[in-house]
Amino acid sequence: MYQYDEYDEALVRERVAEFRDQVARRLSGALTEEEFLPLRLQNGLYMQKHAYMLRVAIPYGVLSAPQLRMLAHIAGKYDRGYGHFTTRQNIQFNWIKLEEAPDILADLASVRMHAIQTSGNCVRNITTEQFAGVAKDELLDPRPLAEILRQWSTLNPEFAFLPRKFKIALCASEEDRAAVRMHDVGIYLYRDGDGHTVLRVFAGGGLGRTPILSSQIRDQLPWQHLLSYVEAILRVYNRYGRRDNKYKARIKILVKAIGVEQFAAEVEQEWLHLKDGPATLTAQEYARVAAFFRQRGYEQLDDVDPGYGADKRFTQWARRNVHPHKMPGYAAVTLSTKPGPMTPPGDVTAAQMDRIADWSEEFGFGEIRIAHEQNVILPDVRQRDLYRLWQCATEHGLATANVGLLTDIIACPGGDYCSLANARSLPIAAAIAQRFEDLDFIHDLGDVSLNISGCINACGHHHMGNIGILGVDKDGEEWYQVTIGGAQGKDAALGKVIGPSFRAGEMPGVVERLIGTFCRLRVHDEPFAATLARVGVEPFKSDVYREISGQE
């Protein structure tokens, strides 16, 4: 993974010292809360319902074992013994005391971590897929370009005060596991017919109040122009993006308002002033950064059968949580953070973090990944060690064999923590997980994604779930709107609302009826998305509301 140089380390240290002074002035009363607000947000510190929340950056979802141990230390010393992995591949601590926040940032800096640009109207954490560099279907490793984008965008003064927050994702595999088209800018890396690395650029995606999938604005862009072309997009957005209404300030609104063709033309015109300028990447700079991501130490192994038939539960785990690796004899493993109704999706305890760090060294090269599905990945596990790893993960509640299945629920913290939420997400996730505790049954269902957001900001990406649930407020009561048909990937789709919203207590039954309709209508072993595409929304809608009407 990338190693900070002296400039990186100096920048982070100085930011910590600066924030320590700002916190001291706030605590003394020299700064009002209104004056302190933009300063704390620049350091990832939010005020939520019960306490401050600190969001820590995990660039493109990559952690080292020492870094994860530091996150465990922070969870134990400064929080309530756990952290929450987010859909942006970051981690949040929900119970932070303001006077201790500078000490946390200092601890993070000691392992080359920070909270810079995890909030505010700036370029946020650059994301890519959790299997970058090891995926068998990968065309090239996107992490070097993601790191170059991170360096370029960090504290870039031109883009520190954008109309709204700005999110960028990259993907370089045949399958899009980075949800590229739901981002403000999404980039697919591929090789053209001559073997050159080129970029396909999308812009104008985003969820929230107005969900829109991004549109292609450029193809076959040589990789050397990555920074200058993204800069051209940001300049156009900075110039024309609305600042009078934050609900209409995202780039997706601008692209929709003027049309994708006009937006693309504006970007091309702006790019003429930047093309072949100082931001043009060189082969030497790419090689410098890429060298940090070349994994050394792989053994020459043959693929082996880890004994899938030896234990039914291990077999289920191996089929769902173990993923192909580009190196023979190795596999990537997903450790599920969704073991059942007692654990909120994405929550990992300090003890579990310490164990994962240990396993990353025992079974791999000391590296860990975070997926936007809020799970944790060990990217380099020898196939011969899979059974032993499964036993360890089982002992610590991290071996639930449900990756990609109905109970692999994506959920935001919702109304239990977030002051923006209209409704709670976590009790709904727990109730659904409890209703579907039969692991054999959910394996028979196959791939079904379920996403929950506590408000229209859509931090749980409910629009992209095969089944999506959105918390809404009705006269001070928590209700839930349901969408079906969402999907991420290269065939991304936005879910459609099936009808009026439901009370909290109805939600497990609603999901159960949707699944019942699926089971009744599916052909052979087709997945939920295929059945829905074939029969349409109406049968699902009719069954749900007929049952509710019958109950009444």
N, C-alpha and C positions, 0 to 999 in steps of 0.2 A: 504494500500500500504506500501511498505518497508520504514522504517524510518532509516535515517542515525544514526550511533553511533558516538562517539567522534573521532574515527579514520577516518571515512569517512569525517566528517566535517573538520578535520585538514588537510587532504590531499587536499581537494578542496580549502580551504583558502590559503594554501601554494602555490598551483598552480596559483591562482589569483595574489598573490604577486610576484611570479616569472615572470609571463607574464607582469605585470605592469612595472617591471624593463626592460624587453626585449623591450617593446614598447617605453619606454623612450629613450633607447639607439638607437633604429631605428630612432626615430624622431630627435635625436641630430646628427645623422650621424655616430655614433660610430659603428653601424652595417650596412652593406650593405644589399640591398634587397636580394641578393643571400644568405647571412648569416642568414637573418631574415626568409626566406621562410620556412625552416623546423620547426622553432619555432612557427610561427603563425599557420601552418597547424596542429601542435600538439594540438592547442587550437581551432580548427574548423574554422579558419579565412582564407577565400579565397579571392584572388583578381579577380574580374570579370570585365565586360566591363566598367561599370560606377562607381563602388565603391567596397568596401570590402563587402563580404557576410559572415555572421556568422551563422554556423549551430549548433544548440543546441540539445543535446541528450535528447530524451524522451525514457528511457529504456522500452522495450517491449510495448511501446505506452501508458503508464499509467501516468496520471496527476492528481494532486489534484486541488481543486478550487483555493487555494492560489497560486499555481504554474501557473495556467492559467492566473490568474489576473496579475502575474508578467510578463508573456509573453505579455499581453496587455499593461502593463506599458512600456515595452521595445519598443514595436511597436510604441507607441505614442510619447515617449521621444526621442528615438534614431533612429527611422526609419521613414517611411512615412505613419504610421498609420495602417499597416497590417503586417501579417506574412504569410509564405507559408509552409503548411504541406506537407511533402515529402512521397515518396513511401518507405522510411525506417522508417516511424513513427516518424521522427524528425520534427523540425521546422527550417526554414531559414529566416533570415532577410537580405534583399538585398541592403540596403543603409546605411551601417555602416561607421562611421568615425574612422580611426585608433586610434586617440587619445582618443576616448570614449570607445574603446573595453574593456579595463580593468575594467572600471566602470560597463559595462554590465555584465561581468563575476562576479563581486562582488555582483551585484544585484541578479544574478542567484544563487550564493552561499547562499544568505540569505534565499532562499526557497529550498535549497538542490537540486540544478540543476547545470549543467556545460556543457562544450562543449568538454570535453576530449574524444579523440578517435572517433570524428566524421569526421576525415580526416586522411590521412597517411596510410602507409602500416602496418596496425595493425588489430586487431579484432575490428570490428565496432559494432554499436548498435545491441544488441541481440533482435530479434523480435519474436513475436508470434501473434496469432490472436486477433482481437479487442474484442471478446466476451469471452476471457479466464476467467474462474472462474464463468461465469454465463450461458454459452451456454447449451442448453437442451441436445445436442448430445455429450457433453463433457464426456470423460471417467475419467479424473482427471485434476486438475488445473496445467497448465504448468508453471505458473509464478514463483513459488518457485525455480524450477530448472533454469529458465531463469535468475533470480536474482543471484543465486549461480554462474552461468556462467559469469554474468556481473562482480561480485566481483573478481572472479578468473582471468579474462582476463584484468581488468583495470590496466594499467601501469605494466603489467607483463613483466619484462625485457627480457625474452627469446623470446617473440613474439612482441616486439616493432618495429622491422625492418624486417618484412616478405618480400618475393619477391613482393607481391602486397597486396592490401586491402583484408580483409577476412570477410565474412558474414555468420552468423549462425542463423537458424530459428528453432523453435520448434512448434509442433502441437500435441494436445491430444484429438481431436474431431474426430467423424466419418467422417465429411467433412473437407477437408484441406482448411482453409481460410487464411493460412499463406504463401501460395506459396512456400512450403518447397523445392520443387525440383529445384528451380532456384537459390538455394544458394550454397555457397562453401561447407558447411556442413548443412544438414537438418536432423532433428531428429523427429521421430514419437514416442510418448509415448503411451503405451497401457498396458493392463493387460493380462498375460498369462493364461493358463488353470487352474493354481493353484491360480490365483488372485494376483500374484506378479507384481509389476510395472517393466516393461522392456522397452528397447529402440530398435527401428529399425533405423539404421544409414545409411544415404546416403552421398556421397561425390562427388565433381567434377561438381557441377552445376554452371551456370552463364550465363548471357546474353552477351551484348556487341558485339564486333567484331566477336566472334565465339560463338554463342549461343549453349549451351549444357545443357540437363537435367541431374541432378545428378543420380548416380547409387548406388544401395544398396551394402554396403560393410560389414555390420554386422547386425544380427538379434538376438533378445532375449538377449540383453546385459543388465544385472542387472543395475538398476538406480544408484547404489552406484559407478559404474565405469564411470559415465558420464565424469567427469573432466579428469581422466587418459586416457580415450580413445580419447577424443578430443585432449588432449595433444599429444598423439601418432600420430594422424593425422597431427597436426601442425608441429611436429618435422620432420616427413617424408617430408612434403611440404617445410619446411625451408631448409632441406638438399638438396633436388633434384629440387626444383622449380627454373625456369630460372630467372636469374637476369641480363642477357645481353640484353634482349628485353622486355620492359614492356608490349607489346601487346601479348606476349606469356608467361607471368609470372604468370597468375592465375592458381589455382590448377586444374581447368578443363583441361588445356592444359597438365599438368603432367599426370593426370589420363588417358586422351586420348592417350598420347604418349606411356606409358608403359602398358596400358591395366588395366581394373578395377580389374582383378584377381591378377595381380602382385602388384598393388597398395595396395589392401586389405591385401595381404601377407606381404608386407613391414610394414603396420600399425600393424598387429598382432605381427610381430617380435619385433617391437619397444615397443609395449604394454607389452610384457613379462618383460621389465625392469621397468615398472611403475605399473603394476597390484598389488593391495593390498598394495601399498605404501602410502605415506602421503596424496596424493590427493584423496584417497578413501573416499567417503562420508559416514557419519554415520547417523543413524536415529535421533540422537540428534541434529545434525546440520541442517538436513532437517526440523525437527520440529521447531527449532528456527526461521528459515526463513519463513516457511509456516504459522506461527502464525500471521505474519503481513498481510497475504492475506485472512484470514478468516473474512468474512464480518459479523459484528454483528449489529443487529438492524432491521432485517427483521421482518415485521409484519406477523402474521398468517392470510393470506388472501385466499379467493377463487378466481379462475379465473372468470372474469366478461366480459360481452360484452360491450366494450366501446362505442357502438352505431355506428357501421360502416355504417349503412344505413342513418344516419342523415344528412350527407353532402357528396356529391360526391367526392370533393377534399380531404376531410379527409379520406374517404374510400380508395381512391387511395394511400394516404400517409401511412395509416395503413397497407395496404397489401404489400407495397414495403419497407418501412422504419422502420417498427416495427418487432422485431424478438423474437422468443420464448426464455423464461427464465426458468431456472431449478427450480425457486421458484414459487409456485402458486400465482397468483395475481400480478405478476411483468412481465415486458417486458424490452428488450434492444431496444434503439431507435438510429437510424442513422440520424444525421443532415447533410444534403447534402451541400457540399461547391460548388456545380455546379448548381446555379440557372438559368443560361442562358448565352448568349453571352457576357454580360458586365462584368462577373466575371471570372478570370482565375481559372482553377481547383486547389483546394487546398488553395486558398487565403482566409484568414479570417481577418476581420478588428479588431482593438483594441476594438471597441464598441461591436462587436459580441462576442469576447472572454470574455469580462466582463459579458455579458448576459448569455453565456453558463455556466460560473462559478456559476452565481446566480441560474440558473436552476438546476445545478448538486446538489446544496444544498437544493433547494426547493422541487425537485421531486425525489431526491435520497440521496446518502450518501457523496456527495462532491467529486465524482470521475468522471473523464473523460477519454475516450480512443481515440486514433488516429489509424485509419485504414490505411493499405498500399495503399488502394484506395484513400487516401487523404481526407476522410470524418472524421467527429467527432461523437463520440458515447457517449450517456448517458446510462450506463449499468444497472441501477437499478431503473426503473420508475414504479410506481404503475399503474396498468392498468386503474384504475379509474381516473387517472390524464392525460391520453393520450390526450384527446381532448383539455384540457387546455394547455398542453405543445405544441400541434400543433398550437394553436392560437398564443402563444408567439413566436414560431419559424417562423410562417408565417409573423408576424409583422416585424421580423428582417432578412428576406430573407434566412432562413435556413430550410425551410420546403418543398423544391422541392421533389416531389414524384417520384424520378428517380433512386433509388438505384438499381444497376444491369442492368439498361437499357442503351440504346444507348447514351444518353447525360450524363451519369455518367462517363465522359471521364477522364482517367488518362493521365496527361501530365506533362512533365518536363518544367522548365522555358524557355528552348530553347534559341534561338539567341537574344531575347530581353534582356537577362541578361548574359548568360553563354558565356565565351570566347572560350569554346571548341566546341560550337554548329556550325553546318553547315547551319542550317536554323531555322526559328522561329517556335515554337510549338503553342504558345498562339493564334495568329491570325487564325490558322487553326482550333483549337478547337472552337474558337468563331464563325467562319463561319459555321462549321458543326452544332453547337448548334443552331444557328439562322435558318438554313435550317430545323431543326427538332424541332421547338418550339411547335408543336401540341402534347401536353402531352397525349391526348387520343390515338393518333396514335402510339407513342412509347410504351405505355402500351400494345396495341394490338400486337406489335412486340415481347414482352416478353424479356427474357434475351439475351442481345447482349453487349459484351464488346468491347470498342474501346480505344486503347492506342496510344499515340503519343510521339515520342522521337525526339529531335532536332539534334541528332548525333548518331553515332554508339555506343557510350557508353551506350545507352539504359536505361537512367534513368527513362524514361516513360514506360519501360517494354513492348515495342511495340511487341516484339516476342510472348508475352503471350496473346495478345488481340485476340478475334474472328476476329476483324479487326485491323490491326496494321499499323501505318504510321511512316515512318522514313524520317527525313530531310536529304537530300544529296546536295552536291555542284556540279554544272555543270558549269564550266567556270565562276565562280563568281555569278551564279544565284542559287536561292533556288528552288529545285525540291523535290518531295516526292515519295518515294517508298512504295508500298502497299503490305502487307501480309494478308492472311486470314487463319483461322484454328488454331490459337493459343488458348491455354486454360491453366488455372492454376488448382490447386487441385490435387487429387490423380490420375486423368486421364490427367495429364498435357501434353501439346503438344506445339510444336513450329510452328508458322505460316509459310506458304510458300509464296514466292514472286510470284505475279501473272503476272509480266511482266515489261516492261519499266516504268520508273518513270513519274510523272505528274507535271505540273506547279502548283503553289500555287492556282491560280484562278480556277483550274479544280477540286480541292479536294472535295468541297461540292457535286458537281455533281457525282464524282466517288463513294463517299459513298452512295449517293442516288441511283445510278444504282446497286450497290451491294445489297442494301436493297430491291430494286425492284425485282431483281432476286430471292432473298430469299422469298419475298411475293408470287412470281409466282410459286415457286417450293415446298414450305413448305406443309406438310400434317397436316391437323387439326391445332393444336396449338404447334407443335414441335418448339423448340428453334433453333436459327441460327446454333449453333454447330451441332445439330442433322441433320438438312437439309444438311449442308455441308458434313458431314460424309457419308450421304446416296448418294448424287449425285456427289460429288467430286468438284474439283476446276474449271474444264474446263467451265461449264456453266456460272459461275460468271466472269471468265476471258473473255470469248467470248462476253458477253453482255457489259462489260465495254469498251473494245477496239472497238467493233462494233459501239457503240454510238459515241466514240471519232472520229473514222474514218469518220463516217457520218457527224459529225459537220464540219470536215475539208473539 
